Structure formats: structure tokens, C-alpha cells
Amino acid sequence: MQTERNLLKRRDIDALGTVEAAFHSGPLAELLDSAPELERRGGLTLEEFEREYRLQGRPVVLEGYASDWPSVRDWTFQNLAGRCADVPVVVDSYSSKAARRTTFGEFVTRLEQSAGRGAAPLYLQEWYYQTTAPELAQDMPELDIAQYDFRQDLYGEAASTNHQLWIGQQGGVTRLHQDAYSVDVMHAQIVGEKLWHIMGPDAELLPGPGGGADLDALCASPDTRLTRFVLRPGDVLYLPSLWFHRIELRSDSIGLGRKCLDEANLRAHIRQRIGELLALALNPDELRVTHSELFDVVMARARALANRMDIDLSRLRQ
Ligand SMILES: O=C(O)CCC(=O)C(=O)O
């Protein structure tokens, strides 16, 4: 089995635990509050966004860019539960131990019942709502700044709007990760507030001389580029591919994650997709070890893509 040395890139339980613990105590935790804030820009035009941020690979928060969306104006947990009561979802899918199949209506009932009781916060992560509740899409219109997404050419229109909703309770966390397949992140905040910590694509957490993780080196390196910001309703984040991100829910929250493939990253994207599909088909046992927390999520992503592309999973080329 190949072992990745950079702990920030590993998806096994030990590495995920070490990195998450570093956000709670030790040198990295001490640095968090003094990390610089990400630039926020209000009233940015498409041309300014392209010139000053996307073409330069610079992250930015587009303040209030989606504030006129029907979802930002009208959505509450309750009215979504009324619309999607029987829709099947997997709650806490990013944790192999906590993952649980239920319906959206039940999920909201459990959120309400557990609020303020000290229970672990519930988080519906990476919900591909367009396969099970496509009517929600009309409340989140397509963004003009996202039209460079090359997946439209590569996979067709439907697969390129393969977005995800992230719906959870105050205190919920998505642990530090890089997005797969070299895609840029565009994340729109719909309800509530989320605190993001991001690190540059070259950030490294390596084993130290004593065997533990060398957090001092991570904190001292100019490549780490630790930055923080809060996303509020109507804000849209642009984060270029391979930036690491960790998210903490400061209140009950709903966010829309959508991805964009920059044509410049096409080669890397295809290599990763093919590599992952071959690994799933030929070596699922090893993948269950290297991606123990996320195996089901990887499968769900592949199924959602196949579904959006009308691929019949029972057929091979004859
Ligand atoms: O909001 C979250 O908890 C995670 C979002 C995320 O990782 C993304 O949109 O890429």
C-alpha cells in the first residue's frame, strides 16, 4: 500500500484525527485566531472577478453575490422539511461510525429534538439533492461567475450542475480536506454562518523528528497561508482548486457547494477521475482502508455522476 507523507492529504482515520486535533490545541490552534481574514468584495462584476481573482488563482468572498436567491430569502429548516419530508438522505456521511440513512423530514425532526442537549451536532454533508429533490434547484439559480465550468463540455449539462447541499447544526464540522478532481470550490451560504479556515495547496504536515506530526514546521512555513473568514447568507466563496479547507458551523446552517473545472486543470481532473474509478473497480479492499471514513461518499459521488449522465450501471460495452 502506498503511504502519502503529507498528513493533510491522507484520508485514513489516524491522519484525519491528528489533523482535526491540531485545530483544538497546540501551535496550529494558537495561530487560528490571529490568521489573516480573506478578502471580501461587494459588487464585483464578472469581468473583475475573472481578472483579479480567477485568472490569478486568488480566493475571495463575493459578499452578498447570491443575496437575491429565493433560497437565501425564504428557506428555513421547517419549510424545507415540508417540501422534502420523504426524500432519503444519509446524515453524517463523512464519519463511518455516525453515518445514518433517514429521510429529510426525520433529519429535521431530530435536529429540533437534539438542539441544546449537548449531543454531537448532526450534519447532512454533500447531499446530491438534484437526484432526489430536483425541484430545489430553482431556488438556487446558476451563477454567472461559474460558467467557465468545463464539466459542461466534458460530461454534459446535467452532470455539470451536480451540486450539493450542506445542512447542519451549530458546532458541526467538515474536517480539513482538499476537493478531489482538481475542481475549484464555489460555495454559497444560504442560511446561518460558517467559519472557514483555508490553507494553500502546498501546505504540508510531515512527520517530525520525534515521530509525531511537525506542527511547528506547518505553522512556520510560508506555504501554509492559513486564512480565516465567516460566510454569511448571500455570500459566495471562490476557492481555487487544491486549497485545503475546514468548516465549522457557527449556527444552524445551509450552504450550497458547487464546483467548477477550470479548463487548465482538465488533464489532472481526468487522470484523477480515471484513477479513482479504476481503483474502485479493481481494488475496493485497499480503498476501504485508505479512505475508511469516506468510502461510501466516494461511491455516492460516482453513482450521482453516473445517474446525472444516464449511465446504466448494469451494462458494459459488448
Ligand atoms: O460546508 C461544509 O461543511 C463543507 C463545504 C465544502 O467542503 C465544499 O463546498 O467544498
The ligand as an SDF file (V2000), in Angstrom:
LIG
                    3D

 10  9  0  0  0  0  0  0  0  0999 V2000
  -19.6800   23.4630    4.2140 O   0  0  0  0  0  0  0  0  0  0  0  0
  -19.0430   22.4610    4.5060 C   0  0  0  0  0  0  0  0  0  0  0  0
  -19.1490   21.9020    5.6050 O   0  0  0  0  0  0  0  0  0  0  0  0
  -18.0580   21.8890    3.5170 C   0  0  0  0  0  0  0  0  0  0  0  0
  -18.1440   22.5070    2.1620 C   0  0  0  0  0  0  0  0  0  0  0  0
  -17.0630   22.0530    1.2260 C   0  0  0  0  0  0  0  0  0  0  0  0
  -16.1270   21.3840    1.5890 O   0  0  0  0  0  0  0  0  0  0  0  0
  -17.1360   22.4760   -0.1800 C   0  0  0  0  0  0  0  0  0  0  0  0
  -18.1000   23.1240   -0.6040 O   0  0  0  0  0  0  0  0  0  0  0  0
  -16.1840   22.1350   -0.9150 O   0  0  0  0  0  0  0  0  0  0  0  0
  1  2  2  0
  2  3  1  0
  2  4  1  0
  4  5  1  0
  5  6  1  0
  6  7  2  0
  6  8  1  0
  8  9  2  0
  8 10  1  0
M  END
$$$$
